[in-house]
């Protein structure tokens, strides 16, 4: 697919882009009022059953949420798992906050297929490095780091990660904030700064404007000086989109969004469309609004 300067369509994907700590600071500055979509990892309490002496050493056992069969939330099981020690190029991280994403539901239901069964869900987290592999440089015990994407397995007290997959988290950023925006935030960063570089004066259309990525896109595009048009399904979501910087909100169940976009732009259309909805909007966006491929 080629990117045209007018009426560009971009399907939402969880696209990862390597970011340094300065970019995390940029995320926080650009998105100061983010509602965290992450959970803090509680400390172990007395309710956790002890590991018997015949089991693997307690230091190598942690609690994790495991999925043994596909289904609803009831298939999530809180279990003891062996974690082991980091090998060459790896680090061991004790999670402080774990990001929650809809892609986790897709894996739990089987919409996306996990590489193993059982598996531990979770695509992003922030934690403290507790051990490093032999000869590893660039990461040390005590570092606060974040990761997003692969390997899956963030729903755990601790995990082993490739050192190259993590980025440092500045002390000025709360772990819950970092864990709630790292995956969605990097997706938004890719979309507005690389896939299509949004500039002042542009008009952008964001479908699912009140969603995880959509809400960040609204804030970021607004901060970049663009006119933001968003589509949502309910009045409640419309209020959220407006709060996030959407200048024009379209209730697509009540209005024809193509007609409304043409009205808002006086028939000139928009420079870019970000569509996380998919098949329900793809054909009408392509054929009705005249995308160039």
N, C-alpha and C positions, 0 to 999 in steps of 0.2 A: 504494500500500500504506500503510495506517495503522499506526502503532506502538502496540501495546497494552502495558500495564504487565506483563503476564504472558505467558510463552511467546512472546516476540517472536523472529522468525526474520530473520536478516540474512545475505544472501549476501555472501561476501568479494569485494570489488572493490578495484582499486588506485585508491583515492579520494584525491585530493590536497587538502590543506588548508593555507592559507598560515600558516606558522609563523615566528616571530621567533627570534633567538638564544636568548632566555630559554626557549623551548620546546625547543630542542635541548639546553639544559642540563637541562631537566626530563626529557627522554628519558634522558640519561646517568644522572641521579640515580635514576630509577625502574628502570633496567635496567643495573645495574652490572656484571653478569657476562656480557654478550653475547659470543657467539662470532662474530667478524667473518665476514661473507659478502661479502668484497670483496677486490680485488687491488690491490696498489700498481703504479703505472705506472713501469716501469724507465726509466732515462735511456738516451738513444740511445747505442749502442756502435759500434765500428768495423765491425761486421758489416752495418750499414745501408748500402746502396749509395748513392753520391752521385748527385745530380740533374745531368743534363747542362746546359750553359750555354744550350742552346736551349729548355730547359723553363721553366716558370714559376719565378720567383725562389724560391730555396730556402726563404726565410723564410715563404713561403706554402704550402709543402708539408709535410705531416705524415704519419705512419703511422697507419693505421686498419684495423680488421677489417671486411671487406666481404662481403656475401652477394650473389652473382650468380644463384644458383638455390636453390630450396628443398630442404631435406634435413637430413642429420645433421651432426655437427660438422665433417665433411670439407669442407663448403661454405664454411666460414669462411676467408677469405683475408686475409693481412697485406699491405697494399698502400699505395702512395703516393697521397695525395689532396690536392687543392688546398683550402685553407681560406679564403683571402682575408682581408680586414680587416673589422672590425665597422662596420656602418652605424648610422644613427640608432636609438637605443634598444637597441643590441646591445653585447655585450662578447665579448672573446676570452679563453678560459680554457685554461690548461695543466693537464691532469688530473694529480692526485697519487694518486688512488685511484678505482676504478670498481666500483660495486655490481653484483652478479650476481643476477638474478632469473629465476624460472621463466617469466615472461612473455617473456623474451628467446628462450627455446626455442620458445614458441608462434609468434613472428614468424619464426624461422628455419625452422620446419617448415611454415609457412603456415596454421596454425590461426587466427592473426590475420593480416590482410593489411596489409603495409607499403604506404605511399602511393606509394613509388617502388621501382624495381628497376634497378640494385643499390641496397642500402641498408646503412647502418652500424647494427648493433643497439646496445642499451644504453639503460637508462631512468634511470640515476642516477649521479652522480659528484661528487667533491669536487676542486677545483683552485684555482689561483692566477690571478687576473685579470692578463693580460699586455697588454691594450689595451682602450680604451673607444671607443665611437662618438662622432661629433661632438656636442659640447654636452651630453654625458651627465653627470648629477649623481647622487649617491647611491652610486656605485661608482667605485673608483679602482684603478689598477695596484697590485698587491701584495696586494689583498684575498683572503682565503681564503673561498671560497663553495661552496655545495652546491646541487644542483638534482635534481629527480626528476620523471619524467613526460615530457611533450613539451617540446621536440622530441626524438625518438629520435636516438641517435647517440653515446652515451657511450663506446663501444668505440673510442676514438681518443686519440692523444697530446694533441691540442688540438681545440677546437670553438668555434663561434660560437653564442652563446646570447642570447635576449632578456634584458635586464637585469632585467626584472620577474619572471623565472622563478627567480632565484637568491636564496638567503638566506645571511647571513653565518654562518660557523662560528667559534665562540669558540676561542681558542688552547688552551684546556684540553682540547679534544676532539681525539683523534687522527683524521686524515683517513680512515683505514681504518674506524674505528668509525662515523664519520658516514656514509661511503659505504655501509656495510653495513646501516644501519637507517633511512635517511631515507625511502625509499619505503614499506617495511613498517612503519616506526615511525609515519609519518603516517597510514597506514591504521588501525593499532591505536588511535592517538589519536582519530581520528574515531569509531571504533566504540565505545570505552569512555567517551568524554567528551561526544560530541555526538549520535550516532545513538541511543544509549541510555546514559544516564549511570549507570555502575556506582557503587554506594554500599556502605559497610560493611553487612554483613548480607545482601546479595544472594547468591544462588546462580546461577552462570553455567555454561553448557555450551559447551565449545569443541571443535568437530570438527577433526581434523588438528592436534592440540594440539602436536605436535613439529615442525610445519612452520615456515616463515619467519615468517608473521604469527601463527600459532597460538602459537609459543613466546613472542613478545612479549606477546600477549594474556594468556597464563598469568601471566607475571611482573607485568604491569601490574594485572590484576584482583586478584591476590593482594596487591599493594602497596596497593590501594585498600580492602582489608578484605573482599573477597568470598570465598565458598567456591567453589573452582574445580573443576569436573568436566571431564575431557578424554577424548576418544576417540582411539585410535591403533591401528595395525595390527600392531605387533610389540613384543616385550619390550624390545628396544633403545630403541625410541621411547618406550615407557612409562617407562623409566628417565630419559630426557631430559625428558619432561613433568614428572615428579616433581621433578627438579632445578630446573626452571623455575617451580615453585610450584604445581603441580597437586595438590590435596588428594586427589582420587579419580580414578584412571585406569582407563578401560574399554577392554579389548581387543575391539574390535567384531567381529573375526572369530571370537572364541570365546564372546562373551556378547551377549545382546540388550540393546543400550544403553538402549532405552526402559524395559525392566523394571528395569535397574540404576539408572537415574536415579530412577525412582519409589521404589526401595528406599532409595537414598541420601537422598532428600528426604522420606521417609515419605509419599509420595503427593502432596506439595504442588507438585512441579514446580520449575521454575527461572524466574527473572525474564527471562532473555534467553539465546538460543542464537546462537552465531556459527558459521556453516556455510560452510566453503570447499570442501566436497566436491561439493555440487550435487545432481544428479539422483538419485544413489544413496541420499541421505538425505532429500530434500525431501518426498516424499509421506508417508513414515512419520512425519516430524516434524510435518507439518501435520495429517494425519488421525488419527494415533495419539495425539499429545500435545495436540491441540485448540488449535492456534494460532488467534488472533483476527485478522481482517483488516479 
